[in-house]
Every structure is written in C-alpha cells, then in structure tokens.
Amino acid sequence: MVQEKKYKIATIGSHSALQILKGAKDEGFETICICLKGRDEPYRNFKVADKIYVIDDYKELFTLQDELIKENAIIVPHASFIAYMGVKKTESIKVAYFGNKKILEWESNRNIERDWLRNAGLKVPKLFDDPKMIDRPVITKFHGAGGGKGYFIAKNYDDWKEKMKAYKGEQDYVIQEYIVGVPCYIHYFYSPLTDEIEVLGFDKRYESNVDSLGRISARDQIALPKIDPSYVIVGNIPLVLRESLLPQVFKMGRAVVEESKKLCPPGLFGPFCLECVITPDTEIVCFEISARIVAGTNPYVNGSPYTWLKYNEPMSTGRRIAREIKLAIQKGELKKVVQ
C-alpha cells in the first residue's frame, strides 16, 4: 500500500474547502469535511469529501479529535477555520495540523504583523495612532473584521469622528493610509522541503458595495440617498500581473519567509498571501499578510497561468498543499510540515 494512503486530509466546510478537498483527492488522499448543519450540500454535491461530519457548532470539532486522530487525519486550515476556532483554540488542537501554529499570533494582530512586513523590507502604508493627526485619506480596519465588514474610509479627522459614531465602543482597530492603486493579492507557496518560493497566482476582490458604486455615475450618486461604501468581500477575480513586476514579487515573498524564520522558527511555510496595492508608479505597497490559503485562489481550481508554467498540469493551491504533504510522507519528513 502506498504510504500516503494511511493519511486523510480534513478541513472545515467553508472558505476554500472545495479546492482543498479536491486537490487532496487528486493527490490520492481520502478526505474528511467537517460542516455546520445545513452547509454540507456543496461538499456532497461536488463529491469532494469521502466522509462528512455534520455538527451544530464548531466547538464540537474538539469532541471529534480522538476519531480524527484514529483516522490519521491531517487538518488543513483556512481563514474561516481560524476565524471560527480562534487562535488560542487552533493552537490547542491535537490533530495533526498543516502549518506552523506559532505564526498565527503574528498574523492575527495587525500591529505586530506590520513589524514583520517592515522588517522584511516591504513598503507598508502609514499608520495613524492618533486620529487627530490624519492628514490624508485613511481606511479604518477592525481587528478580526470578517471579509472586510466594517471598514470605512475617511478624508480627515472630522470625517473619521463622524463615521466612527457607528462603531461606538470599538477599541480594537487600526487607522491606515489609504493607498490609491490596483488591489493585488499575491498567492505564494513556500516549501521547507525544497526551500523554494513559488508564485501560484494573483487575484483582486469584488467588494460590496464599493465596487458596485463605481458603476454609478457621479451625477446619479448625488441623486441617490446617502450610501456609505462598504468593503464586504463577495467574490474574487483572477488577475495576470505585468511580467516586469514578477522579480519584485518573488523577492517580497522570499523576504517575508526569511523574516518569519527569525520570528517563530521554523517560520512560515505552505500557502500564504501578500495583500497589496500597486500604485501608478508600479510601486507595490503591502498592507496585510494571510499566513495560509486565501479564498482568492478559488478561481484557480484547475490551476493558474503560473502553475501551468511551472507544473504543466492542473495545480490549485489546495492540490499543492496535498502534494507537499505527500512529498513529506514519502521523504519521511512529515514533521517538517505538520504540527
């Protein structure tokens, strides 16, 4: 029996679970999906899960741990997984986990995350600790805000103070310079087995209602009742980047990984995403990092132009994760990618 057949890939049914499970099956693994009641139909319909656990609350995952361990399950986390379980709960999971749990604390707090990016040499937006010092357009982001919900733009202190009234009592937020340019989310993969940085693709996000407002002329917007822009992510749009920017993209990814090795050994590995804006001067400004698979990889279930260039076969980020696990098993180095 092939050694990897002893293991199963598991994840929570949300976010990017379809491609994670499909990719695992493409690499020969059996798959497990853990779903909230009423959310299991996509995983049954698309036939990506060999076994589905239906639960009433994500806390029930902990009651399944012994069974998942017996199944030799390896959990692959995604953003919804971290959001639902929380950093501390995720760190306490006993089931084999793909990734470095120590990185979660650095990713979950925008202030220390900023230190990570700056120390890696990346260009980052200016922060305003004191809203009275706002001297340019800013965007206010709340820690843990799901999918951009609650973000707002302000042009000065008075504007910020007025808009902040809708978030009375909120203390956990960051005020960040608003960079004008093209949003670009860079999908990376770093393998500790080969020490290679891969660029798997790019996307931009479709956000409601800010993107739909852009379809309305200024004249008609004035005629409408007051509508405050919101930044709730509803989908992702594939993007192919100008080729002359690729050397900088690779350099940024490598720098972030090398800095992470100093912060929390063995550092960041597997999929991650640098969330950036590219200015009219083609400067890449990074405002956030996601230290795991992002939903922007979902348009590439059959691979992106970049994975076709590298692999010449269908290779989603989900499948790339499964292949890394399979390679680690075959090399007897599973501990390098699983905690």
N, C-alpha and C positions, 0 to 999 in steps of 0.2 A: 504493500500500500504506500502511495506517495505520502511523505511525512506531513505535508501541509493539510492533508485530508483529516488529520486529527483535530484541527482547529476550525473554529467557526467565527465569522465576523458578525458583530452585533452593533446596533445603534438604535437611537430613539427615532420614531417615525415622525420626522419633521425636517424642515430646512433643506438639506441635501442628501437625505437618506436614500432617495431613489437611486441616485448615481453611485453612492457608497455601496449599496447592496448589489446593484447591477454590476459594478466593477469587481466586487468580490466574487460573484458568480462567474464572471468572465475569466477570473484567475483560478477557478477550480475550488473555491471555498463554499461551504454551506453557510447560510445566512440566517440571522435572527433579527426580527424587528420588534421593538417594544413600543406599543401605541396606546394613547389615551382612547377610551371608549368613544366610538363614533368617528375616529380618524384613521381607521385601519383599511378602508376600502381602496385607496390608491395602491397600497402595498400588495393587496390581494389581486387587484385588477391587473397590475403590471407584472405580477408574478416574479417579484424580485426577492421575496422572503420565503425561505423554506419553513420557518416557524415564526408565528406571530403571537406575542404575549399582549393581551389587552388588559389594561389597568385603569383604575379610576383616578389615580393621582401618581405623579412622577416619583413621589416618595416611596411608592411600592417597589421601585427598582431595587431598593435595599433588601426587600424580602425575597427577591429573585436571585440574589448574589450567589448563594450556595449552588443553586441549579445551573446558573450560568458558568460557574467555575467547573462543575462536573462536565459541562458541555465543551470545555476548553474554549470558551468564548473570549474573543478579544474585542473590547469596546472601541469603536472609532467615534470620537467626539466631534460635534459641530457647534455652531453658535447657539442654536436652540437648546442643545444639551446643556451647555454651560449656563445659559440664562435660566432654564427651568430648575437645574440642580443646584446652582450657586457654586462659587469657587471652593468654599470650605467642604461642602458635601462631595464635590467632584474629587477633591484631594483625598478624601477618606475611602473612596471606592476600592474594594479589594479585588474585583475582577480585573484581569489583565487589561491595560489601557494603552492605546497607541498614542505616544507623545510624551512630552516632559511636563508633568503636573506643576513643577516649580515655576514654569513660565506664566501660569495663569494669573498670578498676583501682579506681575509686571504688565500684562495685557489689560487687566480689568480696571486699572486706575489710570486715568488719562494723564495725571501729573507725573507719575513715575515712568509711564510709557514714553512721555516726551523726553525725559532724560536719556532713556535708552536710544531713541531715534537721534537725538542731538549728538550723543557720544559716538554714534556710528557715523557721524559726519553728514547726516541728511539735513536738507533745508526744511525747516518747520515754520508754521505760522507764528506770529507774535501772540503772546497771551496777555490778558489784562486782569491782574489780580484785583485791581480797584476799578469798578465800572465808571467812576468819575473821570478816569484817565482815558476813556475811549475817545480816540481822535480819528477814527476811520470806520468803515463798515465792519461789523463783527457778527459772528454767529455764536449763539449760546447753546451749549450741549449739556444735557443732564446725564450724569453717570448712570449707566445701565439702561438708558432710554432704548426701548425696543424698536429697531428698524427705523431710527430717525424721528420717532414720535416725540413731540415737544420741542424740537429745535426751532429757533427763531432768529431772524436777522434784525439788527438794529443799526441805525446810522450814527447815533450819538448817545450820550448819557440819558438825556430826557426821553428819547425814544425807547431806550433799553428799560428805563424805570417804569414807563407806562406799560410796556409789553410784559414785564416781569410780574405785574399785578395778577396775571392769570395763573402764576405759579407760586402763590403766597405760601410761605413756609418751606419752600425748597431751598436747601443749602448746598447740596452736592452737585455742583455744575462747574463748567469751565467756559470762560469768555475768550473766544479765539478770533483772531483776524480773519475776515472773510476774503479768501483769495479768488479773484476773478480768472477763470480759465476753464479748460475742459476737464471734468472729473474723469479720473482714470484709475481703475482698480487693478493692480498687478498681481497675478496669481503665480506664486513660486512653489517650488518643492526643493527641499534640501535633504540629501541622503547622507546620514552619518556612515553608511556602509561604503560609499564611494567618494565621499567628500565633494560631491558635485551639486552645484546650484542649477536648477532648471527653471526656465520660464515656460509656464504651461498655457498662459493666455492672458487676456485683458477683457474688462467689461466696463460699462458705465451703467448707472442705476436709473430706473424710471421712478420718480418720486411724486407722490400725490400730496397736495395739489399744485406744487410749484411748477412741475413740468407742464401740466395742463393749462396753467395760467399763461404760460409762454405762447400758447396758441391763440390767445385772445389779444386783439389789437389794443394799444394804449387808450384809444378813444372809447372802445367798448368796456375796458376795465374801469374807466372813470364812471361810466353809466351804471355799472353793477353796484349792488350793496357791498359794503366793506368786506373783503375776504383776506384774511391773514394767510400768507403762504405756509404750508406745512411740508415736511420732508419725510413722510412715511414711505418706505420703500415698498413698491408693489410688483416690481419685476426687474429684470436685468437684460441689458442689450449688449451683444457681442461687439468687440472693438478690435481692430487691427491697427497697431501703432506704427507711426512713421519709423522706418527702419533705422534711420540715423540716431534714433533715441535708444536703441536696444543696448549699446555698450554701457550707457549710463544706468539702464535698468538692471543689467547683470551686476554692475559694480555696487549698486544700492543693496541688492539682495544679499550679496556676499558680506558686505559691511555689517548689516543687521545681524546676520548669523554669527559672525565672529565676535561681535559685541555681546551677544547673548551667552556665548560660552564663558565670558568673564562674569556675567551677572548671576547665572544659575546653571552651573555645569550639569549635564553635558551640553546645555544650550538648546536652542530652538531647532527642531527637525521636523520633517514631514511637510505638509502644505502650510503656507501662510500667505498673507496678502498685505501689501502696502497700499493704503488708500490715499490717493494723491490728486493733485490738480496740476495740469500742465498749463503754464501761462503763455501769453502771446509771444514771449521771448524764448519759448521752449524750455523754460526752467521747470523742473519737477519739484513741487513742494509737497511734502508728505505730512498729513495731518493725523494719521492713525495707523496702527498695525493690528491685524487679526491673526493670532498665532494658531490658526487651524484652518480647515477648509471653509470657504465662504460660498454663499449662495450664487455669487457671480460666476461660478464655474458651471452652474446648471445648464446654460445653453450649449455646453460642450460635452454632452453625454457620449457623443461619438468622436470626441476629440476636437481640438482647435487647430488652426493652421500651424501653430508652433509645435504641437505634439505630433502632427503629421510629419513635419520636417525632421523631428528627432527620432520618432519610433516607426513611421511608415505603416502604422496600424492604428485602429481606434484606441485612444488612450485618454480617458477622462481623468480628472483628479481623483475621483473615487477609485478607479482602477489602478492608478499609480500608487495609491496607498496600499491596496491589496498586493500589488506586485512587490512593494518594498517589504511587506510582512512576509511574503512567500520567499523572497531572496534571503531575508534574515533567518528564516527557518532552515532553508537549505544550507546556509553557511554555518548554522549552529550559533548565530549571533542575535537571537530574538531579544535578548536583554538590552541590546543597543537601541531598540525602537519601541519596546513595551515596558511599562512600569506596573 
